[in-house]
């Protein structure tokens, strides 16, 4: 059985580790990384880096490499890749599962403002603050480039791509982050508004707690929906169980 994990996330790496620990005879795993991070943490198993050439290219790759199941464990905001995976899986007749960590939920004291995109987030900012902690990653910062009156602290794993806001300080760092560290960051840079994607997970959540404690507004960009008809599980353990079940179905004559 050949499983393709569309990865690049902590959950994808954990799934690869679980499948490797199972040591199922005949099971091979290919981990696909987009290649946007300079020094990614590599999972066990075969690793390929780079795109497939859209949905048609992925469908062809699935056939050429005799893939039996796909787990889309990409970042919750990798909407284009997820759409390509759904179309390619349908074309190739390969079962597809989406592994998505749950999104964040506001609690008492949070001052959240939801946005449907980074462009919508940029429209909200002038009314919320002047010193912005921007944690949406290195891509898509062009949406904020015209906000010359605001100052931005941009945190990302790799250097952001131009164009970026004219008044920008870049902080290259990778989670997980601590609550004390996030408190100090907000204080030291005199941040008065935070912008984040609803990525979910614990690694970058402390900034939300720190913002709540400081009574700062937070602009939360909503994640895109998973393609219609694709089953979703919240964790690597459930995805590992799905792969096991898919393998068992392949051994049963006449099974779907």
C-alpha positions in Angstrom: 0.0 0.0 0.0 1.3 3.4 -1.0 0.2 6.4 1.0 0.8 10.0 -0.1 0.9 12.6 2.8 0.6 16.2 1.6 2.5 17.7 4.5 4.6 20.5 5.8 2.7 20.7 9.2 3.4 19.3 12.7 0.4 17.0 12.2 1.7 15.6 8.9 5.1 14.8 10.5 3.4 13.1 13.5 1.3 11.0 11.2 4.4 9.9 9.3 6.0 9.0 12.6 2.9 7.0 13.7 2.9 5.1 10.4 6.6 4.4 10.6 6.2 3.1 14.2 3.4 0.7 13.0 5.9 -1.0 10.7 3.1 -2.5 8.6 4.6 -4.9 6.0 4.2 -3.5 2.5 3.2 0.0 3.6 5.2 2.8 1.9 4.8 6.5 2.7 5.7 9.5 0.5 5.7 12.8 2.2 5.2 15.8 -0.1 6.5 19.2 0.9 5.8 22.4 -0.9 9.3 23.6 -0.5 8.4 27.1 0.8 10.4 26.7 4.0 14.2 26.9 3.7 15.0 24.2 6.4 11.9 22.1 7.0 11.8 19.4 9.7 11.7 16.3 7.7 9.4 13.4 8.5 10.3 9.7 8.3 9.7 8.0 5.0 10.4 9.1 1.4 10.2 12.9 0.9 9.5 14.8 -2.3 9.7 18.6 -2.5 7.9 20.9 -4.9 4.6 21.1 -6.7 2.8 18.6 -8.9 1.7 21.0 -11.7 -1.9 21.5 -10.5 -4.7 19.0 -10.1 -4.0 17.3 -13.4 -0.3 16.9 -12.6 -1.2 15.4 -9.2 -3.7 13.0 -10.7 -1.0 11.8 -13.2 1.5 11.4 -10.3 -1.0 9.3 -8.3 -1.3 6.9 -11.2 2.3 6.8 -12.1 3.3 6.0 -8.5 0.4 3.7 -7.8 -0.9 5.7 -4.8 -3.6 3.9 -2.8 -4.6 6.7 -0.4 -4.0 10.4 0.2 -3.9 12.3 3.4 -4.1 16.1 2.9 -2.3 17.3 6.0 -1.3 20.7 4.6 -1.6 23.9 6.5 -5.3 24.9 7.1 -4.7 27.9 4.8 -3.3 25.9 1.9 -6.7 26.1 0.1 -5.3 25.8 -3.4 -3.4 22.6 -2.7 -6.5 21.1 -0.9 -8.7 21.9 -3.9 -6.1 20.3 -6.2 -6.0 17.3 -4.0 -9.7 16.8 -4.0 -10.0 17.1 -7.8 -7.0 14.8 -8.4 -8.3 12.2 -6.0 -11.6 12.2 -7.7 -10.0 11.9 -11.1 -7.7 9.1 -10.1 -10.2 7.3 -7.9 -8.0 7.4 -4.9 -9.5 7.8 -1.4 -8.7 11.2 0.3 -8.7 12.3 3.9 -8.2 15.8 5.2 -6.2 16.1 8.5 -7.0 19.5 10.0 -6.1 20.7 13.5 -9.2 22.4 15.1 -9.3 26.2 14.8 -9.1 28.5 17.8 -12.2 29.5 19.7 -12.6 32.9 21.5 -13.0 32.9 25.2 -14.2 35.6 27.7 -12.0 38.7 27.4 -11.0 38.2 23.8 -11.4 41.2 21.5 -11.5 39.4 18.2 -12.4 40.9 14.9 -12.9 38.3 12.1 -11.8 38.8 8.5 -12.4 36.7 5.5 -9.0 37.4 4.0 -5.8 39.3 4.6 -7.2 42.1 2.5 -10.2 42.4 4.8 -7.8 42.3 7.8 -5.9 45.2 6.3 -9.1 47.2 6.0 -9.9 46.8 9.7 -6.5 47.8 11.0 -6.5 51.6 10.8 -9.5 51.7 13.2 -7.9 49.3 15.7 -4.3 50.4 16.2 -1.1 51.9 14.9 1.6 49.3 15.9 0.7 45.9 14.5 2.0 42.5 15.3 1.5 40.6 12.0 1.7 36.8 12.3 0.2 35.6 9.1 3.4 34.3 7.6 5.7 35.5 4.9 3.2 35.3 2.0 0.4 37.7 1.2 1.9 40.8 2.9 1.1 42.9 -0.2 -2.4 43.2 1.3 -0.9 45.5 4.0 1.7 47.3 1.9 -0.4 50.4 1.4 -0.8 51.1 5.1 2.1 53.6 5.3 0.7 55.2 8.5 1.0 51.9 10.5 4.1 50.2 11.9 4.4 46.4 11.6 6.3 43.7 13.4 6.3 40.8 11.0 7.1 37.4 12.4 7.8 34.5 10.0 10.0 31.4 9.7 11.7 32.8 6.5 12.1 36.3 5.3 8.8 37.7 3.8 8.3 38.3 0.2 8.0 41.8 -1.3 6.0 43.9 -1.3 5.7 44.6 2.4 4.6 47.6 4.4 7.1 50.5 4.3 7.4 50.6 8.1 8.2 47.0 8.9 10.5 45.2 11.3 11.0 41.5 10.5 11.4 38.9 13.3 12.6 35.5 12.0 11.4 32.9 14.4 9.7 29.5 14.6 7.3 28.2 17.2 6.4 26.9 19.6 6.3 30.2 21.5 5.9 30.7 25.3 3.4 32.9 27.0 6.1 34.9 28.8 7.9 35.4 25.5 4.8 36.7 23.8 4.0 39.0 26.7 7.5 40.5 26.5 7.3 40.9 22.8 4.0 42.8 22.9 5.4 45.0 25.7 8.8 45.7 24.1 7.4 46.6 20.7 4.4 48.6 22.2 2.0 46.5 20.1 -1.6 47.7 20.1 -3.2 45.2 17.6 -2.4 41.6 16.6 -3.2 40.0 13.2 -3.2 36.2 12.9 -4.6 33.5 10.7 -6.9 30.9 12.5 -4.2 28.3 12.2 -5.2 26.5 15.4 -2.8 24.4 17.5 -0.9 25.1 20.6 2.5 26.2 19.2 1.4 29.7 18.3 -1.6 30.1 20.6 0.2 32.0 23.5 0.0 35.2 21.5 -3.8 35.1 21.8 -3.5 34.7 25.6 -1.0 37.5 25.8 -3.2 39.8 23.7 -6.3 39.0 25.9 -4.3 39.8 29.1 -3.2 43.1 27.6 -6.8 43.9 26.3 -5.5 44.2 22.7 -7.7 43.7 19.7 -6.9 40.7 17.5 -7.8 40.4 13.8 -8.4 36.7 13.0 -8.4 35.7 9.4 -10.9 32.8 8.9 -9.5 29.6 7.3 -10.9 28.4 3.9 -13.3 25.5 4.0 -12.2 22.0 3.2 -13.5 20.9 -0.2 -17.0 19.5 -0.2 -17.3 15.8 0.3 -13.9 15.3 1.8 -13.8 13.5 5.2 -12.0 15.5 7.9 -10.3 14.3 11.1 -8.7 16.5 13.8 -5.6 14.6 14.7 -2.8 12.3 13.5 -4.1 9.4 15.4 -7.4 9.4 13.6 -5.6 9.8 10.3 -3.4 6.8 11.2 -6.6 4.8 11.9 -8.1 5.8 8.6 -5.0 4.6 6.7 -5.2 1.3 8.6 -8.8 0.9 7.6 -8.0 1.8 4.0 -5.4 -0.9 4.0 -7.8 -3.5 5.4 -10.4 -2.6 2.8 -7.8 -3.3 0.0 -7.4 -6.9 1.3 -11.1 -7.7 1.2 -12.4 -8.9 -2.1 -15.1 -6.6 -3.5 -14.5 -3.9 -0.9 -14.9 -0.3 -2.0 
